[in-house]
Amino acid sequence: KAAAAAAAEAKRQEVEAKKAAAAEAAEQRKKEAEEKRAASAAAVEAKRQEAEAKKAAAAKVAEERRKEAEEKRAAAGAAAELKRQEAAAKKAPTARETLESAKPRTTISLFGFGVPKSEDVAPAAAVVPTVAPKKAAKAPAGVPTLSRWRQNRDGSISGFISGSRSFEDGEPVTTSPITSDAVGGAVVTTGSGSRYFLDESSAAPSGAGGGIFGLFGGGPNSTPAKSEPAPKTPVLSQKSKASEAAAARKAAAEEAAAARKRQVEERKAAAAAAAEAKRQVAEEKKAAAAEAAEQRRKEAEEKRAAAAAALQEKRAAAAAAAKKKVEKAPARSTISLFGGGGSKAPSPDSAPKKAPAQSTFSLFGSGGGTQSLKGPTAPVTKSPPVVKKALSKRAPAGVPTMVNWKENRDGSITGFISGSPNFEEGERITTSPIVSKNVGPGEVVRTGSGSSYFLTP
């Protein structure tokens, strides 16, 4: 009894030690899971901060590019303004020289037709023709034509102009004094360098009263209202304006290209940030799912360990109870195979008694008394004890255990199963008929379908 109690206590302590180890392992796994969660959260936070830093850097680069574009635009505007000022500075002396070199023009008296016109300034000295003009059948290309022309006293020519870019066709003009003779059908040149073709068929008589303006009643000294245009100067202002416009267009194009580039980069940065955010969310979900799966696995392991410990404890308790029951059971009597009449064997504690002498018939005497055919009867001896087969207390690996089982009439077994991957612990089931020969406690039985079960004692 003491040995059985010690064995039961040892098993109980072993079960408690296993429980403590399982609890410690569960606590360790819990700590590891918490550490993993903290590490994952720290990694996610680091990635978020990195994404924010990248976004801030991209915004800073975009701002710097914007400032550079503004500076370039301002520099282009300043360069254009400088060019404009230089062109204006160059144009001012040219205009002043043109005004200084221009000769005074005569005016028409609208209220004194036929009356000699008074000059505000002294008339310019007549240019003495020195070169004979060359005659031509028609006006050369680019040379204006003067129709109904006449030569004035100062050597200038008055007439109606055509083919000029500075005057409309048919407009009356007066040139500056020419340097050659006024001959119809010839090209004449003025003192300022302008050339005109004098129409031969429409020349007016020189010195006619009022010239071409005699039609309006002017005096003989009357002159046309318009004089020869000033010689052309290089159009610097137009060139400067064109260059300014080109520079402005170039700056605008560069700015638009820079803006488009900034927009593309901003869109790329936004797309990259969104993709990074999605990736982080996916990683977080994946980590959470893996953590949940790991937690479920650990919980399942803990449940299996607890169930195995409980089953082990139950088995130990059942084994101890069975052992106590066997120890408390009284010894059974045995039948002597050599005793006459099938007498029972005496108990081991009682001393053997002498068997009474049995009377026999005399085969050779008739009623003359009795004669014993046998000697005294031998005392009955104790038969040897029957050795029982040791019962197996543990199920083989991978074989489910049936507890509190009973055999049915059809050969099946009903009981509470444990250690089966197909049933829950302690679930009550009924097997198919058993085909094994030995059906009893501590035996592994096999059903007709091939399933095996261990029957607890």
C-alpha positions in Angstrom: 0.0 0.0 0.0 2.8 2.4 0.9 4.5 1.7 -2.5 1.3 2.3 -4.3 0.7 5.5 -2.5 4.3 6.6 -3.2 3.8 5.8 -6.9 0.5 7.7 -7.0 2.2 10.7 -5.3 5.1 10.5 -7.7 2.7 10.5 -10.7 0.7 13.4 -9.2 3.9 15.4 -8.8 4.9 14.5 -12.3 1.6 15.7 -13.6 1.9 18.9 -11.6 5.4 19.4 -12.9 4.1 19.0 -16.4 1.4 21.5 -15.8 3.8 24.0 -14.3 6.1 23.5 -17.4 3.2 24.0 -19.7 2.1 27.1 -17.9 5.7 28.4 -18.0 6.0 27.7 -21.7 2.7 29.4 -22.3 3.9 32.5 -20.4 7.1 32.5 -22.4 5.2 32.3 -25.6 3.0 35.1 -24.5 6.0 37.3 -23.7 7.6 36.4 -27.1 4.3 37.3 -28.8 4.2 40.7 -27.0 7.8 41.4 -28.0 7.0 40.5 -31.6 4.0 42.8 -31.5 6.1 45.6 -30.0 8.8 45.1 -32.6 6.3 45.1 -35.4 4.7 48.3 -34.1 8.2 49.9 -33.9 9.0 48.8 -37.5 5.7 50.2 -38.7 6.3 53.5 -36.9 9.8 53.7 -38.3 8.5 53.1 -41.8 5.8 55.8 -41.3 8.4 58.3 -40.2 10.6 57.4 -43.1 7.7 57.9 -45.5 7.0 61.3 -43.9 10.7 62.3 -44.2 10.7 61.3 -47.9 7.5 63.3 -48.4 9.0 66.3 -46.7 12.2 66.0 -48.7 10.2 65.8 -51.9 8.2 68.9 -50.9 11.4 70.8 -50.1 12.9 69.8 -53.5 9.7 71.0 -55.2 9.8 74.3 -53.3 13.5 74.8 -54.2 12.7 74.1 -57.9 9.8 76.6 -57.8 12.1 79.2 -56.3 14.7 78.5 -59.0 12.1 78.8 -61.7 10.9 82.1 -60.2 14.5 83.3 -60.1 15.1 82.3 -63.7 11.9 84.0 -64.7 12.9 87.2 -62.9 16.4 87.0 -64.4 14.9 86.6 -67.9 12.6 89.6 -67.2 15.5 91.7 -66.0 17.5 90.7 -69.1 14.6 91.6 -71.4 14.2 95.0 -69.6 18.0 95.6 -69.9 17.8 94.9 -73.6 14.8 97.1 -74.0 16.6 100.0 -72.2 19.7 99.5 -74.3 17.6 99.5 -77.5 15.9 102.7 -76.3 19.3 104.3 -75.5 20.5 103.4 -79.0 17.4 104.6 -80.6 17.4 108.0 -78.9 20.6 109.3 -80.5 19.4 108.0 -83.9 16.1 109.8 -83.6 17.8 112.9 -82.5 20.3 112.8 -85.4 17.3 112.2 -87.8 15.5 115.2 -86.5 18.6 117.4 -86.7 19.3 116.3 -90.2 15.7 116.8 -91.5 15.2 119.9 -93.6 12.3 122.3 -92.8 9.2 121.7 -94.8 6.9 124.2 -96.4 3.3 124.5 -95.4 0.1 125.3 -97.4 -1.8 128.5 -96.8 -5.4 127.5 -96.7 -6.7 131.1 -96.5 -4.4 132.9 -99.0 -4.8 131.2 -102.3 -2.7 133.1 -104.9 -0.8 134.9 -102.2 2.9 134.2 -101.8 3.5 132.0 -98.6 5.8 133.4 -96.0 8.5 130.9 -94.8 9.0 130.4 -91.1 12.6 129.4 -91.7 15.0 130.2 -94.4 14.7 127.9 -97.4 17.4 125.4 -98.0 19.9 126.2 -100.7 19.1 124.6 -103.9 21.1 121.6 -104.8 22.9 122.0 -108.1 22.4 118.9 -110.2 25.7 117.5 -111.1 24.9 114.1 -112.5 22.6 113.3 -115.4 20.0 110.7 -114.5 19.8 107.4 -116.3 16.6 106.8 -118.2 14.6 103.5 -117.8 11.5 102.1 -119.4 9.9 101.4 -116.1 10.6 101.9 -112.4 13.2 99.5 -111.0 12.1 97.0 -108.3 11.6 98.7 -104.9 11.8 102.3 -106.3 8.6 104.4 -105.9 7.1 106.2 -108.9 6.1 109.9 -109.0 3.3 110.8 -111.4 2.3 114.3 -112.5 5.4 115.5 -111.0 7.1 118.9 -111.2 10.4 120.3 -110.0 10.3 123.1 -107.5 12.6 126.1 -107.3 14.7 124.5 -104.5 15.4 121.5 -106.6 12.8 119.3 -104.9 10.2 117.2 -106.8 6.4 117.4 -106.1 4.0 114.8 -107.4 1.7 111.8 -106.6 3.6 108.8 -105.3 2.9 105.1 -105.8 4.7 101.9 -105.0 6.1 103.2 -101.7 5.9 101.4 -98.4 5.8 104.6 -96.5 2.9 106.3 -98.3 -0.4 105.3 -99.9 -0.7 105.1 -103.6 -1.8 108.5 -105.1 -0.8 110.4 -102.0 0.8 113.9 -102.8 4.4 114.2 -101.6 7.4 116.6 -102.0 10.9 115.2 -102.0 14.1 116.8 -100.7 16.2 118.4 -103.4 17.5 116.0 -106.0 21.2 115.6 -107.0 20.6 115.3 -110.8 18.4 116.7 -113.5 14.7 116.1 -113.4 14.1 114.0 -116.5 11.0 112.0 -117.2 11.5 108.3 -117.4 14.6 108.5 -115.2 15.5 107.5 -111.7 16.5 110.5 -109.6 18.3 110.5 -106.2 17.7 113.1 -103.4 20.3 114.5 -101.1 19.2 112.1 -98.4 19.8 109.1 -100.6 16.1 108.3 -101.5 15.4 107.3 -105.1 12.3 108.0 -107.2 11.3 107.1 -110.8 9.8 110.1 -112.6 6.9 109.1 -114.8 7.7 110.4 -118.3 4.1 110.6 -119.6 2.7 112.7 -116.7 5.3 115.4 -116.1 3.9 118.9 -115.3 5.6 122.0 -116.6 8.2 123.3 -114.3 7.2 126.5 -112.4 3.5 126.2 -113.3 1.4 128.4 -111.1 0.8 126.6 -108.0 2.3 123.4 -109.3 0.1 120.5 -108.6 -1.5 122.4 -105.9 -2.7 125.0 -108.4 -5.8 122.9 -108.7 -6.8 124.2 -105.3 -6.1 127.9 -106.1 -2.7 128.0 -104.5 -0.2 130.7 -105.4 2.8 130.1 -107.5 5.0 129.7 -104.5 2.7 127.1 -102.9 4.2 123.7 -102.1 2.6 120.4 -101.2 1.7 119.6 -97.6 3.9 116.6 -97.3 7.6 116.4 -97.8 10.0 113.6 -98.4 10.0 111.0 -95.6 13.0 111.0 -93.4 15.6 108.4 -94.3 15.0 105.1 -92.7 17.0 104.1 -89.6 17.5 100.5 -88.3 14.4 99.4 -86.4 16.1 98.6 -83.1 13.0 98.9 -81.1 11.2 96.3 -83.1 14.2 93.9 -82.8 14.4 94.5 -79.1 10.7 93.9 -78.7 10.9 90.7 -80.7 13.9 89.5 -78.6 12.0 90.4 -75.5 8.9 88.5 -76.7 11.1 85.5 -77.6 12.8 85.6 -74.2 9.4 85.9 -72.5 8.1 83.0 -74.5 11.2 80.9 -73.7 10.9 81.7 -70.0 7.2 80.8 -70.1 7.9 77.6 -71.9 10.7 76.7 -69.4 8.4 77.6 -66.5 5.6 75.5 -67.9 8.0 72.6 -68.5 9.3 72.9 -64.9 5.7 73.0 -63.6 4.8 69.9 -65.5 7.9 68.2 -64.3 7.1 69.2 -60.7 3.5 67.9 -61.1 4.8 64.6 -62.5 7.3 64.2 -59.6 4.6 65.2 -57.1 2.3 62.6 -58.6 5.0 60.0 -58.5 5.8 60.8 -54.9 2.2 60.6 -53.9 1.8 57.3 -55.7 4.9 56.0 -54.0 3.6 57.1 -50.6 0.2 55.5 -51.3 1.9 52.3 -52.4 4.1 52.3 -49.3 1.1 52.9 -47.1 -0.8 50.1 -48.7 2.3 47.8 -48.3 2.6 48.7 -44.7 -1.1 48.0 -44.1 -0.8 44.7 -45.9 2.2 43.8 -43.8 0.4 44.8 -40.6 -2.6 42.6 -41.6 -0.3 39.8 -42.5 1.6 40.1 -39.2 -1.7 40.3 -37.3 -3.0 37.2 -39.1 0.3 35.3 -38.4 0.2 36.3 -34.8 -3.4 35.2 -34.5 -2.6 31.9 -36.1 0.4 31.5 -33.8 -1.8 32.3 -30.8 -4.4 29.8 -31.9 -1.8 27.2 -32.4 -0.3 27.8 -28.9 -3.8 27.7 -27.4 -4.5 24.4 -29.1 -1.1 23.0 -27.9 -1.9 24.2 -24.4 -5.4 22.6 -24.6 -3.9 19.3 -25.8 -1.2 19.4 -23.1 -3.9 20.1 -20.5 -6.1 17.3 -21.8 -3.1 14.9 -21.9 -2.2 15.8 -18.4 -5.8 15.4 -17.2 -5.9 12.1 -19.0 -2.6 11.0 -17.5 -3.9 11.9 -14.1 -7.1 10.0 -14.7 -5.2 7.0 -15.8 -2.9 7.2 -12.8 -5.9 7.5 -10.5 -7.7 4.6 -12.2 -4.5 2.5 -12.1 -4.1 3.2 -8.4 -7.7 2.4 -7.7 -7.5 -0.8 -9.7 -4.4 -1.8 -7.8 -6.0 -1.1 -4.4 -9.0 -3.1 -5.5 -6.8 -6.1 -6.5 -4.9 -5.9 -3.2 -8.2 -5.8 -1.2 -9.8 -8.7 -3.0 -9.9 -12.0 -1.0 -8.1 -15.1 -2.2 -10.2 -17.5 -4.2 -10.4 -21.2 -3.5 -9.2 -23.7 -6.0 -10.5 -27.2 -6.9 -8.2 -30.2 -6.2 -7.9 -32.3 -9.2 -6.8 -35.3 -7.1 -9.3 -35.2 -4.2 -12.1 -37.8 -4.3 -15.5 -36.4 -4.7 -14.2 -33.0 -5.7 -13.6 -31.6 -2.2 -12.6 -28.0 -1.9 -9.0 -27.1 -1.2 -8.4 -25.8 2.3 -7.5 -22.3 3.0 -3.7 -21.7 3.3 -4.2 -20.5 7.0 -5.9 -23.7 8.2 -4.0 -26.9 8.9 -4.8 -29.9 6.9 -7.2 -32.3 8.5 -7.1 -36.1 8.4 -9.6 -37.6 6.1 -11.8 -40.2 7.7 -11.2 -43.8 6.8 -13.5 -45.0 4.1 -15.0 -48.4 4.3 -14.8 -50.8 1.4 -16.4 -54.0 0.4 -14.5 -57.1 0.9 -14.1 -59.0 -2.4 -13.1 -62.2 -0.8 -15.3 -62.4 2.3 -19.0 -62.5 2.8 -19.9 -60.3 5.6 -16.9 -61.4 7.5 -15.8 -58.0 8.2 -14.4 -55.4 6.2 -10.9 -55.0 4.8 -9.4 -51.8 3.7 -8.2 -51.9 0.1 -6.2 -48.7 0.5 -3.9 -47.3 3.0 -4.5 -44.2 4.8 -5.6 -41.3 2.6 -2.9 -38.7 1.8 -3.4 -35.3 3.0 -4.7 -32.7 0.5 -2.0 -30.2 -0.6 -2.4 -26.6 -1.7 -2.5 -26.0 -5.4 0.0 -23.5 -6.9 -1.4 -19.9 -7.4 -2.6 -19.0 -10.9 -0.3 -16.3 -12.5 -2.4 -13.6 -14.1 -1.3 -11.7 -17.2 0.0 -8.2 -16.5 -2.4 -5.6 -17.7 -1.1 -2.7 -19.9 -1.8 0.6 -18.3 -0.8 2.9 -21.2 -2.0 3.0 -24.7 0.5 2.6 -27.6 1.5 5.8 -29.4 -1.3 7.0 -31.8 -4.0 4.6 -30.4 -7.1 6.3 -28.9 -8.1 5.3 -25.4 -11.6 4.1 -24.3 -12.6 4.9 -20.7 -15.6 3.5 -18.9 -16.3 1.2 -21.8 -18.7 -1.8 -22.2 -19.1 -4.4 -24.8 -22.4 -4.5 -26.6 -24.4 -7.5 -27.9 -23.4 -6.9 -31.5 -19.7 -7.0 -30.5 -19.2 -3.2 -30.6 -17.9 -1.2 -27.7 -19.4 2.0 -26.2 -17.3 4.3 -24.0 -15.6 7.7 -23.6 -12.8 8.4 -26.0 -9.6 10.4 -25.6 -6.5 11.0 -27.6 -8.3 10.8 -30.9 -7.8 13.5 -33.7 -11.3 12.9 -34.9 -13.2 13.3 -31.6 -13.2 15.7 -28.7 -11.7 14.6 -25.4 -14.3 12.7 -23.3 -16.8 12.3 -26.1 -19.0 9.2 -25.9 -18.9 7.0 -28.9 -19.8 3.5 -30.1 -17.4 1.6 -32.3 -18.1 -0.9 -35.1 -18.0 -4.6 -34.1 -14.7 -5.8 -32.8 -12.8 -8.5 -34.7 -10.0 -9.0 -32.2 -10.0 -12.2 -30.2 -9.0 -10.7 -26.9 -11.5 -8.0 -25.6 -10.7 -6.9 -22.1 -9.0 -4.3 -20.0 -5.5 -3.3 -21.1 -6.1 -4.8 -24.6 -5.8 -3.1 -27.9 -8.8 -4.1 -30.0 -9.4 -3.7 -33.7 -12.7 -3.1 -35.4 -13.9 -4.5 -38.7 -13.1 -1.1 -40.3 -9.5 -1.3 -39.2 -9.7 1.2 -36.3 -7.8 0.4 -33.1 -8.7 1.3 -29.5 -7.0 0.8 -26.1 -9.4 -0.4 -23.4 -8.4 1.0 -20.0 -8.4 -1.4 -17.1 
